[in-house]
Amino acid sequence: MKKHIAFLNIPAAGHVTPTLAVVEELVRRGHKVSYLAADGFAEKIASTGAEVIPYTTTLDPRTIAPTGAEDWLARVLLGAVREAAATAPTLEAHFGDDLPDCLVYDISMQFLGRVMSRKLGVPGIQLYPVLASHQYFSEAEGAAEGMFGQLTRELRAFADAHGLRDVTLEELMADAPRNISFMPREFQSDADSFPEDRYTFVGIPLRESDLQGTWRPSSDKPVVLISLGTTFNTQPEFFAMCAKAFEGLPWHVVIAAGPGVDLEAVGELPPNAEIHTWLTLQAVLEHAGAFVCHGGAGNTMNALYAGVPLVSVPHNGDSEMIAARTGELRLGRVLPPEEVTAETLREAVLEVAADETVQANLRDMRKYMKEAGGAPRAADTILGHLHPVSK
């Protein structure tokens, strides 16, 4: 039986990208998918066959959690409440009488998803593109008590405005009965505390287009890929330093700078380096000997899928946690931004590329990643949460 499944997400590549293969799989199985989309993501989302629900976001990921902010988590959660309050009317107006059978919402849309699923009387499924945690709210309260008080007041007001006065704050802050993580369980910290009947770890869901690209190596030199994602990537001086670090060495440097970077500001590159605004990362990673990145979930999972060692230079809380996990599991090295120089970067890349323990751990993690189930397992989990079960 055909189902209508609605996805709620923020306009951030690291959050939207892992959902696209899942949406495509659901559409392939004959289900209707509608997807909340803002700020230039509509075309990419529509390419999956989903119906786009246009909305205007209140969020700016670059300023809501600035680099180095100790209260970053409280800022993110408060921003999520405000985004939910601003977006709920758009969502309800779009649905009208055509209510979805299920709301699938990103962790950054948790308040919108939890309130709307209760108000509409439909199941809710939460997505984790980052490490799952039982302590988001206690950590946020500890770092910013005043801001946390504002968060709870605004969350209470939002829920009350939608008729949920009897729903406690504890319920509104609790994970959904069913959660999907876009990481393998073996990567998750304290994985045993996330029961299998509530948390499904599917690894990175990839579309066919994610595995294809026009980039090809121009020599037999080992490749080091450099990327800072798409949010905190406007750092031309960092890219210039990375290229300089390998000048004269038998390595080929490939820089995926991302949108918003003035490539001319990077300056002249040495002969063994090239720079692009955009690249299909998997096309490069299949040939890479190391990946220097910001430690974001998307880049990290892409590297682990390809079995490539990481040198992570994290810039904020989420990336710090994910990078720390790669260090704990010996899948690469972590360099604090203040310690990064051409010399320390070069040393870290050469070290992880030659480390046999790192290589063995990567082989294991790549196996776990490919066994996790990807988009088909995520789709099975979503459909299995509905009644009657439908595929």
Protein Blocks (a to p, Z undefined) as FASTA:
>chain_A
ZZdddddddddfklmmmmmmmmmmmmmnopacddddeehilmmmmmnopacdddddfbdf
klmmgghiaklmmmmmmmmmmmmmmmmmmmmmmnmmmccfbdcddfklmmmmmmmmmmno
pacddddfbdcdfklmmmmmmmommlmmmmmmmmmmmmmmnopampcfklmmpccfbdcd
fbdfklpghkllmcfklpccebjaddfklmgcfbdcfbfbdcddddebjmlmmcfklmmm
mmmmmgoiacdcdddebghiafklnopadfkbccdfbdcfklmmmmccbdcdehiaklmm
mmmmnopacddddfbfklmmmmmmmmmnopaccddfklpcfklmmmmmmmmmmmmklmmm
mmmmmmmmmmnnpmmlmmmmmmmmpccddZZ
